[in-house]
Amino acid sequence: MGRRYMGCAGRIANGINTVHLPYARERVGHALISARRWNPAEQINVVIGLLIIGVSFVAGRDAKHPRCDGEHMSGSDVCISTRSGAQSYDQRASDARAASTWMLRIGGVLVLGGVGAMVIGGLTSARRD
């Protein structure tokens, strides 16, 4: 396990973060219902996947209305950019469509993988209890 922030006075230390679910009642007592190790990697995959999917919608919008250096193009325009060279309206739209498709796929895989890991992790930890 690598060194990570543990929430103690801003210091970094070795350790494992856990989440606890206690139960307490006044004059009756208290008990620990459950404790789980917190694995942020799965949750981070879901967040990153959702961000990539959001960006893919912006690229999809650019596929419908291509832009050249931030300016909207019309059907007969040719974009001359220092990064991509000369491209027609149709080429810019095709590139944006391809980028949108791939970002949607990558984001979907990250989201499904993260959710799947959280579900499987919850099932396996429930069986251990």
N, C-alpha and C positions, 0 to 999 in steps of 0.2 A: 504494500500500500504506500502510495506517495504521500509527501507532506502536503497538507491542505489547511485552509482556514477552519478552525473549529469553533469560532465564536467566543473565544476567551480573550478579552482585552486586546483584540487586534493582533494576536500572535498566531504564528503558524506552528502546528505540531502534528505528530503522527497520531492517528486515531480513526475511529469509525463513527460516523454520525448515525444515531438511531432515533426513531420516532416512537414515543410511548403513549399508550391509551390507558389512563388510570380511571378508576371509579372511586368516588368518595361521597359519603353521606355524613352529615353531622350527627354525632352521638351514636353512630352505628359502626363505622370503620371505613377502611379503604382497601383497595386491591388493585393490582396491575392486571388489566384485561389482556393487553397485547403489547408487544414490542417488535418492531421491524427495523432492519437495517435500511437506511435511506440510500438508494442508488440513483444519483441524479442523472446518470448518462442516458437512461431511457427517457426521462422527462425532457432532457435537452434535445434529444433526437426529434421528439414530437414538436417542440417549439421551432427548431431550425427547419424541419420539414414544412410546417405551416407558413413560415416566412418565405421559403422558396416557392411554395404554391402561390402565395400572394404576389410575389414578383412575376410569376408566370402569367398571371392575369394582366399585369401591366404590359408584358411582352406580347400577349395575345391582342391587346388593344392596339399596339404598334403594328401588328400584322394587318389589322383592318385599315389603319391610317398611318402608313410609314412616315418616319421623320428623318431628316438629315441635319445633323448637328443641332437638334432640338426644334427645328422648324418643320411643320407639316409639309409633305410633298403632295403634288397633284399627279395625275396619271401620266403626264408626259415629261415630268421632271427627271433629271439625272443627278444623283448625289455624287459629288466629288469630295471625298473625305481623305484626310491624311492617314487615317487608320485603316480604312477598308478599300481605298481607291474609288474608281468610278463604278457606280451601281445604279441600275434603273429602279423605277418604282416597284416593279414586280420582283426584282431580286431582293430589295430591302424587305418587302412584305414576306417573301419566302423565307428569308433568314430569320425574321422575327417569329414567324410561325414555327419554324424548327426549334428555335430557342425556347419558345413557350411550351412546346410539346415535351422537350427533354427536361425542362425545369419542373413541369407538372409530374412527370414520371419519377424523377429523383425525389421530389418533395413527398410524393405519395409513398414511395418505398421507405423513406425515413419515418414518416408518420406511422405507417402500418407496422414497421419493425419496432418502433418505440412502444406503441400500444401493445403489440404482441408480447414484447419482453416484459412489460408491466403485468399483463394478464398471466403469462406463464410463471413469472416470479411470484405473483400472489398465490397462484394455485400450488406451486411447490412449497412455498413457506406455510401455507395452510395445512398441507399434508404432514409437514414436519411437526406441527403443534399437536 
